[in-house]
Amino acid sequence: MTSEALCEVLSLGRYRYPADEIRLQEEIARALAAAGVAFEREVRLSATDRIDFMVGSLGVEIKVKGASHAVMRQLLRYTEHARITELILFTTHAQIVVPDVLGGKPVSTVLRLSL
């Protein structure tokens, strides 16, 4: 699956719990399953790094709050792992902004303000 196709699936989902990251992750898992997307949840990349979803080599991180610099540091750590070729940040917080490339790997952002 391409990152563009996965971003489209994530964008089209209906999510009821935008402020509760754990429940939002559960709803995203249901949306991915309903779309027929094979995924892994809570994937341990190292002793300290665990990404919310993996779809093939695409890593998906969910953030409902946090400062851009903290999120960027976390995503940058994820780019250090060979298993990840691209990252998608799904966020409900417009203040979280990350560049299109981190650690030499493409990053896409799905921003959902009204869920």
DSSP file (Angstrom, degrees, kcal/mol; ACC not computed):
  #  RESIDUE AA STRUCTURE BP1 BP2  ACC     N-H-->O    O-->H-N    N-H-->O    O-->H-N    TCO  KAPPA ALPHA  PHI   PSI    X-CA   Y-CA   Z-CA
    1    1 A M              0   0    0      0, 0.0     2,-0.1     0, 0.0    57,-0.1   0.000 360.0 360.0 360.0 138.0    0.0    0.0    0.0
    2    2 A T     >  -     0   0    0      1,-0.1     4,-2.2    56,-0.0     5,-0.2  -0.434 360.0-117.5 -81.2 160.1    1.3    3.5   -0.8
    3    3 A S  H  > S+     0   0    0      1,-0.2     4,-2.5     2,-0.2     5,-0.2   0.860 116.2  55.6 -65.3 -33.6    1.5    6.2    1.7
    4    4 A E  H  > S+     0   0    0      2,-0.2     4,-1.9     1,-0.2    -1,-0.2   0.922 108.8  46.2 -63.7 -44.0   -1.0    8.2   -0.4
    5    5 A A  H  > S+     0   0    0      2,-0.2     4,-2.1     1,-0.2    -2,-0.2   0.899 113.5  49.0 -65.9 -40.6   -3.6    5.4   -0.3
    6    6 A L  H  X S+     0   0    0     -4,-2.2     4,-2.6     1,-0.2    -2,-0.2   0.902 109.0  52.4 -67.3 -40.0   -3.1    4.9    3.4
    7    7 A C  H  X S+     0   0    0     -4,-2.5     4,-2.4     1,-0.2    -1,-0.2   0.886 108.5  52.4 -60.9 -37.9   -3.5    8.6    4.1
    8    8 A E  H  X S+     0   0    0     -4,-1.9     4,-1.7     2,-0.2    -2,-0.2   0.929 109.2  48.1 -63.9 -45.6   -6.8    8.5    2.1
    9    9 A V  H  X S+     0   0    0     -4,-2.1     4,-0.8     1,-0.2    -2,-0.2   0.931 114.0  47.2 -59.5 -45.7   -8.1    5.6    4.2
   10   10 A L  H >< S+     0   0    0     -4,-2.6     3,-0.5     1,-0.2    -1,-0.2   0.870 110.6  52.5 -64.9 -36.5   -7.2    7.5    7.4
   11   11 A S  H 3< S+     0   0    0     -4,-2.4    -1,-0.2     1,-0.2    -2,-0.2   0.816 107.9  51.0 -68.6 -31.3   -8.7   10.7    6.1
   12   12 A L  H 3< S+     0   0    0     -4,-1.7    -1,-0.2    -3,-0.2    -2,-0.2   0.611  86.5 108.9 -85.5 -12.2  -12.1    9.0    5.3
   13   13 A G    <<  -     0   0    0     -4,-0.8     2,-0.6    -3,-0.5    15,-0.1  -0.209  66.0-130.6 -65.5 155.2  -12.5    7.3    8.7
   14   14 A R        -     0   0    0     13,-0.1     2,-0.4    14,-0.0   101,-0.1  -0.946  28.2-175.3-107.9 121.7  -15.2    8.5   11.2
   15   15 A Y        -     0   0    0    100,-0.7     9,-0.1    -2,-0.6    13,-0.0  -0.967  18.6-174.6-125.9 129.7  -13.7    8.9   14.6
   16   16 A R  S    S+     0   0    0     -2,-0.4    -1,-0.1     1,-0.2     8,-0.1   0.639  76.0  56.4 -96.4 -16.9  -15.7    9.7   17.8
   17   17 A Y    >   +     0   0    0      1,-0.2     3,-0.8     6,-0.1     7,-0.3  -0.576  52.5 156.2-121.6  69.1  -12.9   10.2   20.3
   18   18 A P  T 3  S+     0   0    0      0, 0.0    -1,-0.2     0, 0.0    74,-0.1   0.745  76.9  47.8 -68.3 -22.6  -10.5   12.9   19.1
   19   19 A A  T 3  S+     0   0    0      1,-0.1     2,-0.7     2,-0.0    45,-0.1   0.572  98.9  72.2 -95.0  -9.1   -9.2   13.8   22.6
   20   20 A D    <>  -     0   0    0     -3,-0.8     4,-2.8     1,-0.2     5,-0.2  -0.882  63.5-167.1-111.0 101.0   -8.6   10.2   23.8
   21   21 A E  H  > S+     0   0    0     -2,-0.7     4,-2.3     1,-0.2    -1,-0.2   0.857  85.3  50.7 -60.7 -38.4   -5.5    8.8   22.0
   22   22 A I  H  > S+     0   0    0      2,-0.2     4,-1.8     1,-0.2    -1,-0.2   0.937 114.4  42.8 -66.5 -46.0   -6.1    5.2   23.1
   23   23 A R  H  > S+     0   0    0      2,-0.2     4,-2.2     1,-0.2    -2,-0.2   0.874 112.6  54.2 -68.3 -35.5   -9.7    5.2   21.9
   24   24 A L  H  X S+     0   0    0     -4,-2.8     4,-2.5    -7,-0.3    -2,-0.2   0.906 106.5  52.3 -62.8 -41.2   -8.8    7.0   18.7
   25   25 A Q  H  X S+     0   0    0     -4,-2.3     4,-2.5    -5,-0.2    -1,-0.2   0.903 108.0  51.6 -60.3 -40.9   -6.2    4.3   18.0
   26   26 A E  H  X S+     0   0    0     -4,-1.8     4,-2.0     2,-0.2    -2,-0.2   0.912 111.0  47.4 -62.1 -42.4   -8.9    1.7   18.5
   27   27 A E  H  X S+     0   0    0     -4,-2.2     4,-2.3     2,-0.2    -2,-0.2   0.878 110.8  51.2 -67.7 -37.1  -11.2    3.5   16.0
   28   28 A I  H  X S+     0   0    0     -4,-2.5     4,-2.7     2,-0.2     5,-0.2   0.909 107.8  53.3 -65.3 -40.7   -8.4    3.9   13.5
   29   29 A A  H  X S+     0   0    0     -4,-2.5     4,-2.4     1,-0.2    -2,-0.2   0.912 109.8  48.1 -59.0 -42.4   -7.7    0.1   13.9
   30   30 A R  H  X S+     0   0    0     -4,-2.0     4,-2.7     2,-0.2    -1,-0.2   0.905 111.2  50.6 -64.5 -40.4  -11.4   -0.6   13.1
   31   31 A A  H  X S+     0   0    0     -4,-2.3     4,-1.5     2,-0.2    -2,-0.2   0.906 111.6  47.6 -64.5 -41.7  -11.2    1.8   10.1
   32   32 A L  H  <>S+     0   0    0     -4,-2.7     5,-2.8     2,-0.2     4,-0.3   0.932 113.3  47.8 -64.5 -44.9   -8.1    0.1    8.7
   33   33 A A  H ><5S+     0   0    0     -4,-2.4     3,-1.5     1,-0.2    -2,-0.2   0.910 109.9  52.6 -62.5 -42.1   -9.7   -3.3    9.2
   34   34 A A  H 3<5S+     0   0    0     -4,-2.7    -1,-0.2     1,-0.3    -2,-0.2   0.817 108.6  51.1 -63.8 -30.0  -12.9   -2.2    7.5
   35   35 A A  T 3<5S-     0   0    0     -4,-1.5    -1,-0.3    -5,-0.2    -2,-0.2   0.444 119.1-112.7 -86.0   0.0  -10.9   -1.0    4.5
   36   36 A G  T < 5 +     0   0    0     -3,-1.5     2,-0.5    -4,-0.3    -3,-0.2   0.731  63.4 153.7  77.8  22.2   -9.1   -4.3    4.3
   37   37 A V      < -     0   0    0     -5,-2.8     2,-0.4    -6,-0.2    -1,-0.3  -0.751  40.5-138.0 -89.3 123.5   -5.7   -2.9    5.3
   38   38 A A        +     0   0    0     -2,-0.5     2,-0.3    -5,-0.0    18,-0.1  -0.673  39.3 159.2 -78.3 128.9   -3.4   -5.4    6.9
   39   39 A F        -     0   0    0     -2,-0.4     2,-0.4    16,-0.1    16,-0.2  -0.954  37.2-136.0-147.8 163.2   -1.6   -3.7    9.9
   40   40 A E  E     -A   54   0A   0     14,-2.3    14,-2.1    -2,-0.3     2,-0.3  -0.946  24.2-142.7-118.5 145.2    0.2   -4.3   13.1
   41   41 A R  E    S+A   53   0A   0     -2,-0.4    12,-0.2    12,-0.2    11,-0.1  -0.836  71.4   4.1-111.1 148.3   -0.5   -2.3   16.3
   42   42 A E  E    S-     0   0A   0     10,-2.7     2,-0.5    -2,-0.3    10,-0.2   0.933  80.0-165.8  49.0  59.4    1.8   -1.1   19.0
   43   43 A V  E     -A   51   0A   0      8,-1.9     8,-2.2    -3,-0.3     2,-0.6  -0.655  14.9-136.5 -85.0 122.6    4.9   -2.3   17.2
   44   44 A R  E     +A   50   0A   0     -2,-0.5     6,-0.3     6,-0.2     3,-0.1  -0.684  26.4 173.8 -80.2 117.2    8.1   -2.4   19.3
   45   45 A L        -     0   0    0      4,-2.7     2,-0.3    -2,-0.6     5,-0.2   0.730  69.5 -19.7 -92.8 -28.3   10.9   -1.0   17.2
   46   46 A S  S    S-     0   0    0      3,-1.8    -1,-0.2    35,-0.0    35,-0.0  -0.890  86.0 -73.9-159.8-174.2   13.4   -1.1   20.1
   47   47 A A  S    S+     0   0    0     -2,-0.3     3,-0.0     1,-0.2    -3,-0.0   0.785 133.4  26.3 -64.1 -25.6   13.5   -1.2   23.8
   48   48 A T  S    S+     0   0    0      1,-0.1     2,-0.5    -4,-0.0    -1,-0.2   0.569 110.1  75.1-114.0 -12.7   12.4    2.5   23.9
   49   49 A D        +     0   0    0     28,-0.1    -4,-2.7    29,-0.0    -3,-1.8  -0.901  44.8 165.6-112.6 126.5   10.5    3.0   20.7
   50   50 A R  E     -A   44   0A   0     -2,-0.5     2,-0.2    -6,-0.3    -6,-0.2  -0.954  19.8-154.5-138.2 116.8    7.0    1.7   20.0
   51   51 A I  E     -A   43   0A   0     -8,-2.2    -8,-1.9    -2,-0.4    10,-0.1  -0.634  19.5-127.0 -92.7 150.3    5.0    3.0   17.0
   52   52 A D  E    S+     0   0A   0      8,-0.3   -10,-2.7    -2,-0.2     2,-0.3   0.907  84.0   3.4 -65.5 -44.9    1.2    2.9   17.0
   53   53 A F  E     -AB  41  60A   0      7,-2.0     7,-2.8   -12,-0.2     2,-0.4  -0.991  53.9-160.9-142.3 148.7    0.7    1.1   13.6
   54   54 A M  E     -AB  40  59A   0    -14,-2.1   -14,-2.3    -2,-0.3     2,-0.5  -1.000   4.3-175.9-125.4 131.3    2.8   -0.5   10.9
   55   55 A V  E >  S- B   0  58A   0      3,-2.7     3,-2.2    -2,-0.4     2,-0.4  -0.910  73.2 -55.6-122.2  98.3    1.3   -1.1    7.4
   56   56 A G  T 3  S-     0   0    0     -2,-0.5   -16,-0.1     1,-0.3   -17,-0.0  -0.555 121.8 -21.7  62.6-122.7    4.0   -2.9    5.7
   57   57 A S  T 3  S+     0   0    0     -2,-0.4    28,-2.6    -3,-0.1    29,-1.2   0.286 116.4 105.7 -99.9   9.6    7.0   -0.6    6.0
   58   58 A L  E <   -Bc  55  86A   0     -3,-2.2    -3,-2.7    26,-0.2     2,-0.4  -0.799  59.2-152.4 -91.0 124.3    4.9    2.5    6.6
   59   59 A G  E     -Bc  54  87A   0     27,-2.7    29,-2.6    -2,-0.6     2,-0.5  -0.805   6.6-162.2 -96.2 137.9    4.8    3.6   10.2
   60   60 A V  E     -Bc  53  88A   0     -7,-2.8    -7,-2.0    -2,-0.4     2,-0.4  -0.979   4.8-171.4-123.3 121.9    1.8    5.5   11.5
   61   61 A E  E     - c   0  89A   0     27,-2.6    29,-2.9    -2,-0.5     2,-0.5  -0.938  10.7-149.6-113.6 135.1    2.0    7.5   14.7
   62   62 A I  E     + c   0  90A   0     -2,-0.4     2,-0.4    27,-0.2    29,-0.2  -0.884  18.4 175.3-105.7 130.3   -1.2    9.0   16.3
   63   63 A K  E     + c   0  91A   0     27,-2.6    29,-1.4    -2,-0.5    30,-0.5  -0.987  20.0 169.2-137.7 127.4   -1.0   12.3   18.2
   64   64 A V  S    S+     0   0    0     -2,-0.4     2,-0.3     1,-0.3    -1,-0.1   0.521  77.3   6.1-108.3 -11.8   -3.8   14.3   19.8
   65   65 A K  S    S+     0   0    0     28,-0.1    -1,-0.3     2,-0.1     2,-0.2  -0.962  77.2  96.4-157.3 172.2   -1.6   16.6   21.7
   66   66 A G        -     0   0    0     -2,-0.3     2,-0.2    -3,-0.1    29,-0.1  -0.399  67.1 -69.8 123.2 160.3    2.0   17.6   22.2
   67   67 A A     >  -     0   0    0     -2,-0.2     4,-2.3     1,-0.1     3,-0.4  -0.600  39.4-122.5 -85.1 145.7    4.5   20.1   21.0
   68   68 A S  H  > S+     0   0    0     27,-0.3     4,-3.0    -2,-0.2     5,-0.2   0.891 111.3  53.3 -54.1 -43.4    5.8   19.9   17.5
   69   69 A H  H  > S+     0   0    0      1,-0.2     4,-2.0     2,-0.2    -1,-0.2   0.869 109.6  48.0 -65.2 -35.2    9.4   19.6   18.6
   70   70 A A  H  > S+     0   0    0     -3,-0.4     4,-2.0     2,-0.2    -1,-0.2   0.909 114.0  46.4 -70.2 -41.8    8.7   16.7   20.8
   71   71 A V  H  X S+     0   0    0     -4,-2.3     4,-2.9     2,-0.2     5,-0.2   0.916 111.6  52.5 -64.6 -42.3    6.7   14.9   18.1
   72   72 A M  H  X S+     0   0    0     -4,-3.0     4,-2.6    -5,-0.2    -2,-0.2   0.905 108.1  50.6 -62.0 -41.4    9.4   15.6   15.6
   73   73 A R  H  X S+     0   0    0     -4,-2.0     4,-2.0     2,-0.2    -1,-0.2   0.913 111.6  48.7 -61.1 -42.2   12.1   14.1   17.9
   74   74 A Q  H  X S+     0   0    0     -4,-2.0     4,-1.8     2,-0.2    -2,-0.2   0.944 113.3  45.7 -63.8 -47.9    9.9   11.0   18.3
   75   75 A L  H  X S+     0   0    0     -4,-2.9     4,-1.7     1,-0.2    -2,-0.2   0.878 109.3  56.1 -63.6 -37.1    9.4   10.6   14.6
   76   76 A L  H  X S+     0   0    0     -4,-2.6     4,-0.6    -5,-0.2    -1,-0.2   0.897 105.5  51.8 -62.1 -40.0   13.1   11.2   14.0
   77   77 A R  H >< S+     0   0    0     -4,-2.0     3,-1.2     1,-0.2     4,-0.3   0.914 107.1  53.9 -60.1 -41.7   13.9    8.4   16.3
   78   78 A Y  H >< S+     0   0    0     -4,-1.8     3,-1.7     1,-0.3     6,-0.3   0.850  99.4  61.5 -62.8 -33.6   11.5    6.2   14.3
   79   79 A T  H 3< S+     0   0    0     -4,-1.7    -1,-0.3     1,-0.3    -2,-0.2   0.708  91.4  68.9 -66.9 -17.2   13.3    7.0   11.1
   80   80 A E  T << S+     0   0    0     -3,-1.2     2,-0.5    -4,-0.6    -1,-0.3   0.631  81.6  91.4 -74.3 -12.7   16.5    5.4   12.5
   81   81 A H  S X  S-     0   0    0     -3,-1.7     3,-1.5    -4,-0.3   -35,-0.0  -0.727  72.2-144.6 -91.1 128.9   14.8    2.0   12.3
   82   82 A A  T 3  S+     0   0    0     -2,-0.5    -1,-0.1     1,-0.3    -3,-0.0   0.768  95.3  68.5 -61.8 -26.7   15.4    0.1    9.1
   83   83 A R  T 3  S+     0   0    0    -38,-0.1     2,-0.5     2,-0.1    -1,-0.3   0.782  90.3  73.0 -65.0 -25.9   11.9   -1.4    9.2
   84   84 A I    <   +     0   0    0     -3,-1.5   -26,-0.2    -6,-0.3     3,-0.1  -0.803  45.5 165.0 -97.6 124.1   10.4    2.0    8.5
   85   85 A T  S    S+     0   0    0    -28,-2.6     2,-0.3    -2,-0.5   -27,-0.2   0.670  73.5  11.4-103.8 -25.7   10.7    3.5    5.0
   86   86 A E  E     -c   58   0A   0    -29,-1.2   -27,-2.7    19,-0.2     2,-0.4  -0.978  67.2-143.3-148.2 156.5    8.0    6.2    5.4
   87   87 A L  E     -cd  59 107A   0     19,-2.5    21,-2.4    -2,-0.3     2,-0.4  -0.941   4.4-163.2-124.1 147.3    6.0    7.8    8.3
   88   88 A I  E     -cd  60 108A   0    -29,-2.6   -27,-2.6    -2,-0.4     2,-0.6  -0.998   8.2-156.8-125.4 127.3    2.5    9.0    8.5
   89   89 A L  E     -cd  61 109A   0     19,-3.0    21,-3.1    -2,-0.4     2,-0.6  -0.924   5.3-165.6-102.3 119.6    1.5   11.3   11.4
   90   90 A F  E     +cd  62 110A   0    -29,-2.9   -27,-2.6    -2,-0.6     2,-0.3  -0.932  22.8 166.9-103.2 118.4   -2.2   11.3   12.1
   91   91 A T  E     -cd  63 111A   0     19,-2.8    21,-2.7    -2,-0.6   -27,-0.2  -0.966  42.1-165.4-137.6 151.3   -3.1   14.2   14.3
   92   92 A T  S    S+     0   0    0    -29,-1.4     2,-0.6    -2,-0.3   -28,-0.2   0.260  75.9  88.5-107.6   6.5   -6.1   16.1   15.6
   93   93 A H    >   -     0   0    0    -30,-0.5     3,-1.8     1,-0.1   -28,-0.1  -0.914  60.4-161.8-115.5 108.3   -3.9   19.0   16.8
   94   94 A A  T 3  S+     0   0    0     -2,-0.6    -1,-0.1     1,-0.3    19,-0.0   0.699  87.1  67.3 -63.5 -20.1   -3.2   21.7   14.2
   95   95 A Q  T 3  S+     0   0    0    -29,-0.1     2,-0.8     2,-0.0   -27,-0.3   0.639  78.2  91.7 -77.8 -13.0   -0.2   23.0   16.1
   96   96 A I    <   +     0   0    0     -3,-1.8     2,-0.4   -29,-0.1   -29,-0.1  -0.742  56.2 169.8 -85.2 112.8    1.8   19.8   15.5
   97   97 A V        +     0   0    0     -2,-0.8   -25,-0.1    12,-0.0   -26,-0.1  -0.988   8.1 175.9-127.8 128.9    3.7   20.5   12.3
   98   98 A V        -     0   0    0     -2,-0.4     4,-0.1    -9,-0.1    11,-0.1  -0.932  32.7-102.8-128.4 155.3    6.5   18.3   11.0
   99   99 A P        -     0   0    0      0, 0.0     3,-0.1     0, 0.0    -1,-0.0  -0.193  30.7-111.2 -71.5 168.7    8.5   18.5    7.8
  100  100 A D  S    S+     0   0    0      1,-0.2     7,-3.2     6,-0.1     2,-0.4   0.643 104.4  38.5 -74.4 -16.3    7.9   16.4    4.7
  101  101 A V  E     +E  106   0B   0      5,-0.3     2,-0.4   -15,-0.0    -1,-0.2  -0.996  63.3 175.0-138.9 131.3   11.2   14.6    5.2
  102  102 A L  E >  S-E  105   0B   0      3,-2.6     3,-2.4    -2,-0.4   -15,-0.0  -1.000  75.7  -5.7-133.3 132.8   12.8   13.5    8.5
  103  103 A G  T 3  S-     0   0    0     -2,-0.4    -1,-0.1     1,-0.3    -2,-0.0   0.803 129.3 -59.1  56.5  28.6   16.0   11.5    8.8
  104  104 A G  T 3  S+     0   0    0      1,-0.2    -1,-0.3     0, 0.0    -3,-0.0   0.543 116.3 111.0  78.6   7.1   16.0   11.1    5.0
  105  105 A K  E <  S-E  102   0B   0     -3,-2.4    -3,-2.6   -19,-0.0    -1,-0.2  -0.917  73.4-106.1-117.4 142.1   12.5    9.4    5.0
  106  106 A P  E     -E  101   0B   0      0, 0.0   -19,-2.5     0, 0.0     2,-0.4  -0.334  31.3-163.0 -65.3 142.6    9.3   10.8    3.7
  107  107 A V  E     -d   87   0A   0     -7,-3.2     2,-0.3   -21,-0.2   -19,-0.2  -0.997   4.4-170.0-128.3 128.2    6.7   12.0    6.3
  108  108 A S  E     -d   88   0A   0    -21,-2.4   -19,-3.0    -2,-0.4     2,-0.4  -0.866  10.3-147.9-112.1 150.9    3.0   12.6    5.5
  109  109 A T  E     -d   89   0A   0     -2,-0.3     2,-0.6   -21,-0.2   -19,-0.2  -0.977   8.0-164.7-122.8 131.6    0.5   14.3    7.8
  110  110 A V  E     -d   90   0A   0    -21,-3.1   -19,-2.8    -2,-0.4     2,-0.6  -0.962  15.0-166.4-110.2 112.6   -3.2   13.5    8.1
  111  111 A L  E     -d   91   0A   0     -2,-0.6     2,-0.6   -21,-0.2   -19,-0.2  -0.896   9.7-179.1-105.0 120.8   -4.8   16.4   10.1
  112  112 A R        +     0   0    0    -21,-2.7     3,-0.2    -2,-0.6    -2,-0.0  -0.892  10.2 166.0-120.6  98.8   -8.3   15.8   11.3
  113  113 A L  S    S+     0   0    0     -2,-0.6     2,-0.6     1,-0.3    -1,-0.2   0.905  75.0  37.7 -79.0 -43.6   -9.6   18.8   13.2
  114  114 A S              0   0    0      1,-0.1    -1,-0.3   -96,-0.0     0, 0.0  -0.940 360.0 360.0-112.7 115.9  -13.3   17.8   13.2
  115  115 A L              0   0    0     -2,-0.6  -100,-0.7    -3,-0.2    -1,-0.1   0.389 360.0 360.0-104.8 360.0  -13.7   14.1   13.8
